[in-house]
Amino acid sequence: MHELTLAESVVAIAEAAARRAGARRVTRVRLALGLLAHAETDTLLYCCQLAARDTLAADAEFQAERRPAQAHCGDCGQRAEIASLPARCPRCGGENLALEGGDEMRVVDIGIR
């Protein structure tokens, strides 16, 4: 399960940040997932809870938000944000889109105590 490996990394990042700050626990971890990130959001959040057991993040709330990808239409030249797939050009309705970015996964915020 790919999401479990990602979740273990998320928990390790959160724990390291908490330790550096001298905190006793992690209360919240907020993630940003690009539209094209190869992770299923609900599965990743569940795996984060599993990976957090017996860590400083054991009772943390894990949250994730999807971020759009950028696209360039090869038919009309329009640049646009794409928030869901499959996608069409918002100007001409074409499907000749070159997607850019949108594959990132980042820890955006960590709450500690």
PyMOL commands that set and color helices and strands:
alter all, ss='L'
color gray80, all
select helices_A, chain A and resi 2-20+41-52
alter helices_A, ss='H'
color red, helices_A
select strands_A, chain A and resi 26-34+61-67+69-73+79-82+97-100+105-112
alter strands_A, ss='S'
color yellow, strands_A
deselect
rebuild
show_as cartoon
